[in-house]
Amino acid sequence: MIRTKILGLGSYVPERVVDNHELPFLNDRHVRQPTQQIETDDDWIQKRTGIQARRFVPNDGTTATSDLALHAARRALADASVEATEIDCIILGTLSPDFHFPGTGVVLQRKLGIAERGNCACFDIRQQCSAFIYGLQMADAFIRTGTYRRILLVGAEVHSHSLDFSTRGRDVTVLFGDGAGAMVLGPTESEDPREGVVYTAAYADGTGAMDLCLKIFDIARLPYIDYDARDREQNRMMYPFMEGKRVYINAIRGMVMSTQTALAKTGMTWDDIQWFVPHQANLRINEKVAEVANIPRDKVLNTIEHYGNTTAATVPLTIDHWRQRGKVQRGDRVLSSVFGSGFTWGAAIFTF
């Protein structure tokens, strides 16, 4: 039986560390000011989110989402001992694409130097914080059916350029950081049902579509970008909006449900799984999910304290972070659960 195997893993975060003491003093150019721009502090941020720091790309206009994706992709390829020319499909998840169109997947393909061959399909998916699990489900289906043999699955984000560095945008701005994670996936023949990608599931509830969104343009309008950027009320559409309480409740519900369903449908217990890797949106959400779903605390892996929410990148970034520190090993089995705007959510079980 053909199953999907994780051949390689890689991640990348920018060098600049922005901790909770510096963040309130940054302006929208990421330049430190003598007076606070955001009414918040380390204690306020940590109590509500668990975040201590995040990474930002340089503010010189030279680094795009595809650049972070490229770094992570190259590391995953090296880890898999796979050449970029062997990749016949790229699946890239992001909510911060380089441009409105074309998709960032083709830009990454070009930067990898494999564009001219014309035989590498590129898919951009926009499931935000759920994108990596959605993408993993797609990759698993493609590989099992023989459609593609070497898939590069990437989640990458540059959030820092689209945040509101004022007290008005505080609830969202404190959450996000920049980063990327990638996996290389391919086929393996095995009769072991617990080999490789064991289980994936994806869900959506569009009634929550406007509870976490960024309306930087509205195609229903003419022109579709129609606001005065100098007007503080009109320029709200430039920045992410979140109905925090509704997102919090639905995130816990979705992640708990998808985690319990994954175990029930595979017949597995926590004795069969080494690590639980939740999406890194808020440490308080992850703690509550672990409590409600009865997940052993010593199996929960978090990185939000160091990187903030990197959206589509959080799952591979978290696994790679702990692998580099010797905690996650090859052969370990992971259950991952995610939740994102849309609302979208899902879960996967795979042997790393």
C-alpha positions as CSV (number, residue, x, y, z in Angstrom):
1,M,0.0,0.0,0.0
2,I,1.3,3.5,-0.9
3,R,1.4,5.8,2.1
4,T,2.7,9.3,2.5
5,K,6.0,9.7,4.3
6,I,7.6,12.9,5.7
7,L,11.0,13.0,4.0
8,G,12.3,16.3,5.4
9,L,11.5,19.2,7.7
10,G,12.8,22.7,7.9
11,S,11.9,26.1,9.4
12,Y,13.1,29.7,9.4
13,V,12.5,32.8,11.5
14,P,14.0,36.3,10.9
15,E,16.9,37.3,13.1
16,R,15.2,40.3,14.7
17,V,13.7,39.5,18.1
18,V,11.0,41.9,19.3
19,D,10.2,41.2,23.0
20,N,7.2,42.5,24.9
21,H,9.3,45.4,26.4
22,E,10.2,46.7,22.9
23,L,6.9,46.1,21.1
24,P,4.8,49.0,22.7
25,F,7.4,51.5,21.6
26,L,7.5,50.6,17.9
27,N,5.9,52.7,15.2
28,D,4.5,51.3,12.0
29,R,8.0,51.4,10.5
30,H,9.2,49.1,13.4
31,V,11.4,52.0,14.7
32,R,11.6,52.4,18.5
33,Q,10.1,55.6,19.7
34,P,10.8,57.4,23.0
35,T,7.1,57.2,24.0
36,Q,4.7,54.3,23.9
37,Q,2.7,53.8,20.7
38,I,0.6,51.0,22.2
39,E,-0.9,51.0,25.7
40,T,0.4,47.6,26.9
41,D,3.3,45.9,28.7
42,D,5.0,42.6,29.2
43,D,2.6,41.6,32.1
44,W,-0.5,42.4,30.0
45,I,0.7,40.5,27.0
46,Q,1.9,37.4,28.9
47,K,-1.3,37.1,31.0
48,R,-3.5,37.1,28.0
49,T,-1.4,35.3,25.4
50,G,1.6,33.7,27.0
51,I,3.8,35.4,24.3
52,Q,7.2,36.7,25.4
53,A,8.7,37.6,22.0
54,R,8.2,37.3,18.3
55,R,10.4,37.7,15.2
56,F,10.1,40.5,12.6
57,V,11.6,40.8,9.1
58,P,13.8,43.8,8.3
59,N,11.9,47.0,7.8
60,D,13.8,47.9,4.6
61,G,11.3,46.5,2.1
62,T,13.5,43.7,0.9
63,T,12.0,40.6,2.6
64,A,8.7,39.0,1.3
65,T,6.8,36.0,2.4
66,S,8.4,34.0,-0.4
67,D,11.8,34.7,1.0
68,L,11.0,33.2,4.3
69,A,9.4,30.3,2.5
70,L,12.6,29.8,0.4
71,H,14.8,29.5,3.5
72,A,12.5,27.0,5.1
73,A,12.1,25.0,1.9
74,R,15.8,24.8,1.3
75,R,16.3,23.4,4.8
76,A,13.5,20.9,4.4
77,L,15.0,19.8,1.0
78,A,18.4,19.4,2.6
79,D,16.9,17.4,5.5
80,A,15.2,15.1,3.0
81,S,18.3,14.8,0.7
82,V,16.0,15.8,-2.1
83,E,17.0,18.2,-4.9
84,A,14.7,21.1,-5.7
85,T,14.5,19.7,-9.3
86,E,12.8,16.6,-7.9
87,I,9.8,18.6,-6.6
88,D,6.8,18.1,-8.8
89,C,4.2,20.0,-6.6
90,I,4.3,23.0,-4.3
91,I,1.5,23.6,-1.8
92,L,1.9,27.0,-0.1
93,G,-0.3,28.2,2.7
94,T,-0.2,31.9,3.7
95,L,-2.5,34.8,4.6
96,S,0.3,37.3,3.7
97,P,1.1,36.6,0.0
98,D,3.7,38.6,-1.8
99,F,1.0,40.1,-4.0
100,H,-2.7,39.7,-4.5
101,F,-1.9,37.7,-7.6
102,P,-0.1,35.7,-8.9
103,G,0.1,33.2,-6.0
104,T,3.2,33.1,-3.9
105,G,3.7,29.4,-4.8
106,V,4.9,30.3,-8.3
107,V,7.2,33.0,-6.8
108,L,8.8,30.4,-4.5
109,Q,9.1,28.0,-7.5
110,R,11.0,30.6,-9.4
111,K,13.3,31.4,-6.4
112,L,14.0,27.7,-6.1
113,G,15.2,27.7,-9.7
114,I,12.7,25.1,-10.9
115,A,10.2,27.3,-12.8
116,E,11.4,26.8,-16.4
117,R,10.8,23.1,-16.4
118,G,7.0,23.7,-16.3
119,N,6.3,20.3,-14.7
120,C,5.9,21.5,-11.1
121,A,2.3,22.3,-10.1
122,C,1.8,25.2,-7.6
123,F,-1.2,25.5,-5.2
124,D,-1.7,28.5,-3.0
125,I,-4.2,27.8,-0.2
126,R,-5.8,30.5,2.0
127,Q,-7.0,28.7,5.1
128,Q,-4.9,30.9,7.3
129,C,-4.0,29.2,10.6
130,S,-5.4,25.9,9.4
131,A,-3.5,26.0,6.1
132,F,-0.8,23.5,7.0
133,I,-3.2,20.7,8.0
134,Y,-5.4,21.5,4.9
135,G,-2.3,21.3,2.8
136,L,-1.2,18.1,4.4
137,Q,-4.5,16.5,3.6
138,M,-4.1,17.6,-0.1
139,A,-0.6,16.3,-0.2
140,D,-1.6,13.0,1.3
141,A,-4.3,12.5,-1.3
142,F,-2.0,13.5,-4.2
143,I,0.7,11.1,-3.1
144,R,-1.6,8.1,-2.3
145,T,-3.2,8.4,-5.8
146,G,0.1,8.8,-7.5
147,T,-0.6,12.3,-8.8
148,Y,2.8,13.6,-7.5
149,R,5.8,11.9,-6.0
150,R,7.7,14.8,-4.3
151,I,5.6,17.5,-2.7
152,L,6.9,20.6,-1.0
153,L,4.4,21.8,1.6
154,V,5.2,25.3,3.0
155,G,3.5,27.6,5.5
156,A,5.0,31.2,5.6
157,E,4.0,34.5,6.9
158,V,5.1,38.2,7.1
159,H,2.6,39.6,9.6
160,S,4.7,42.5,10.9
161,H,4.0,44.7,7.8
162,S,0.2,44.7,8.2
163,L,-0.3,45.3,11.9
164,D,-1.8,48.4,13.6
165,F,1.0,49.7,15.9
166,S,-1.5,51.7,18.1
167,T,-3.6,51.0,21.1
168,R,-6.6,50.5,18.7
169,G,-4.9,47.5,17.2
170,R,-3.4,46.1,20.4
171,D,-5.4,42.9,20.7
172,V,-4.2,41.7,17.3
173,T,-0.8,43.3,17.1
174,V,0.7,41.6,20.2
175,L,-0.1,38.2,18.8
176,F,1.7,37.9,15.5
177,G,5.2,37.2,14.3
178,D,7.0,36.3,11.1
179,G,8.3,32.9,10.1
180,A,8.1,29.8,7.9
181,G,8.0,26.1,8.1
182,A,8.2,23.4,5.4
183,M,7.9,19.6,4.8
184,V,9.0,17.5,1.9
185,L,6.6,14.5,1.4
186,G,6.8,11.5,-0.8
187,P,5.4,7.9,-1.2
188,T,6.5,4.8,0.7
189,E,5.2,1.3,0.4
190,S,4.0,-0.1,3.8
191,E,1.2,-2.3,5.2
192,D,1.6,-0.6,8.5
193,P,-1.5,1.7,9.0
194,R,0.5,3.8,11.5
195,E,3.3,4.6,9.1
196,G,3.7,8.1,7.7
197,V,0.5,10.3,7.5
198,V,-2.1,8.3,9.4
199,Y,-5.1,10.6,9.5
200,T,-6.2,14.0,8.3
201,A,-9.4,15.9,8.6
202,A,-10.5,19.4,7.7
203,Y,-13.6,21.4,8.7
204,A,-15.1,24.8,8.1
205,D,-17.9,27.0,9.4
206,G,-18.4,30.1,7.3
207,T,-20.6,31.8,9.8
208,G,-17.4,32.9,11.5
209,A,-15.9,34.3,8.4
210,M,-16.0,38.0,9.5
211,D,-15.0,37.4,13.1
212,L,-11.3,37.3,12.1
213,C,-10.5,39.0,8.9
214,L,-8.4,41.5,7.0
215,K,-10.4,43.6,4.5
216,I,-7.5,45.3,2.8
217,F,-9.6,45.4,-0.3
218,D,-13.3,44.7,-1.0
219,I,-14.1,43.4,-4.5
220,A,-17.7,44.4,-4.0
221,R,-16.6,48.1,-4.1
222,L,-15.7,50.2,-7.1
223,P,-12.9,50.9,-6.8
224,Y,-12.1,47.9,-4.7
225,I,-9.7,49.8,-2.6
226,D,-11.8,52.8,-1.5
227,Y,-10.6,54.6,1.6
228,D,-8.5,57.5,2.8
229,A,-5.3,56.0,4.4
230,R,-4.8,59.2,6.4
231,D,-8.3,58.9,8.1
232,R,-8.0,56.7,11.2
233,E,-11.6,55.5,10.9
234,Q,-11.5,54.7,7.2
235,N,-8.1,53.0,7.3
236,R,-9.4,50.3,9.6
237,M,-9.7,48.0,6.6
238,M,-5.9,48.0,6.3
239,Y,-5.5,46.0,9.5
240,P,-6.7,42.6,10.8
241,F,-10.0,42.6,12.8
242,M,-10.8,40.0,15.5
243,E,-13.9,39.3,17.6
244,G,-11.7,37.9,20.3
245,K,-14.2,36.2,22.6
246,R,-16.0,34.4,19.7
247,V,-12.6,33.3,18.2
248,Y,-11.4,32.0,21.6
249,I,-14.5,29.9,22.3
250,N,-14.7,28.4,18.8
251,A,-11.0,27.7,18.7
252,I,-11.2,25.6,21.9
253,R,-14.3,23.8,20.7
254,G,-12.9,23.1,17.2
255,M,-9.5,21.9,18.4
256,V,-10.9,19.7,21.2
257,M,-13.5,18.2,18.8
258,S,-11.0,17.5,16.0
259,T,-8.4,16.0,18.5
260,Q,-11.0,13.7,20.0
261,T,-12.3,12.6,16.6
262,A,-8.8,11.9,15.4
263,L,-8.2,9.5,18.3
264,A,-11.6,7.9,17.9
265,K,-11.4,7.3,14.2
266,T,-7.8,5.8,14.4
267,G,-8.4,3.8,17.6
268,M,-5.3,5.4,19.1
269,T,-4.8,6.7,22.6
270,W,-2.1,9.0,24.0
271,D,0.0,5.9,24.7
272,D,0.4,5.7,20.9
273,I,1.3,9.3,20.4
274,Q,4.5,11.1,21.5
275,W,3.5,14.7,20.9
276,F,0.5,17.0,20.6
277,V,1.3,20.0,18.4
278,P,-1.5,22.6,18.5
279,H,-1.6,25.7,16.4
280,Q,0.2,28.4,18.2
281,A,-2.4,31.2,18.3
282,N,-2.6,31.8,22.1
283,L,-1.0,29.8,24.9
284,R,-4.2,30.1,27.0
285,I,-6.1,28.4,24.2
286,N,-3.6,25.6,24.0
287,E,-3.7,25.1,27.8
288,K,-7.5,25.0,27.8
289,V,-7.5,22.5,24.9
290,A,-5.1,20.2,26.7
291,E,-7.3,20.4,29.8
292,V,-10.6,19.7,28.2
293,A,-9.3,17.0,25.8
294,N,-7.4,15.3,28.7
295,I,-4.1,15.6,26.8
296,P,-1.0,14.7,29.0
297,R,0.8,18.0,29.6
298,D,4.2,16.5,29.1
299,K,3.2,15.7,25.5
300,V,2.2,19.2,24.5
301,L,4.7,21.2,22.4
302,N,4.4,25.0,22.3
303,T,6.6,27.7,20.8
304,I,4.3,30.7,20.9
305,E,6.3,32.1,23.8
306,H,9.3,32.6,21.4
307,Y,7.7,33.3,18.0
308,G,4.1,34.5,18.5
309,N,1.5,33.3,16.1
310,T,3.1,32.6,12.7
311,T,-0.2,31.3,11.3
312,A,0.4,28.8,8.5
313,A,3.9,28.1,9.7
314,T,3.2,27.2,13.4
315,V,2.9,23.4,13.1
316,P,6.2,22.7,11.2
317,L,8.0,25.5,13.0
318,T,7.1,24.1,16.4
319,I,8.1,20.5,15.5
320,D,11.4,21.7,14.0
321,H,12.1,24.0,17.0
322,W,11.9,21.0,19.4
323,R,13.7,18.6,17.0
324,Q,16.6,21.0,17.0
325,R,16.7,20.8,20.8
326,G,16.6,17.0,20.8
327,K,13.1,16.6,22.1
328,V,11.4,15.4,18.9
329,Q,13.0,12.4,17.2
330,R,12.5,10.6,14.0
331,G,9.9,7.9,14.4
332,D,7.8,10.0,16.9
333,R,4.1,10.1,16.2
334,V,2.5,13.6,16.3
335,L,-1.2,14.6,16.7
336,S,-1.7,18.2,15.5
337,S,-4.8,20.3,15.8
338,V,-5.4,23.7,14.3
339,F,-8.0,26.5,14.1
340,G,-8.1,29.6,12.0
341,S,-10.2,32.4,10.5
342,G,-13.0,31.3,8.3
343,F,-13.7,29.6,10.7
344,T,-11.5,26.7,9.6
345,W,-10.0,23.9,11.7
346,G,-8.7,20.4,11.5
347,A,-6.4,17.7,12.8
348,A,-3.8,15.2,11.6
349,I,-1.8,12.3,13.0
350,F,1.5,11.4,11.4
351,T,4.7,9.6,12.1
352,F,7.6,12.0,11.7
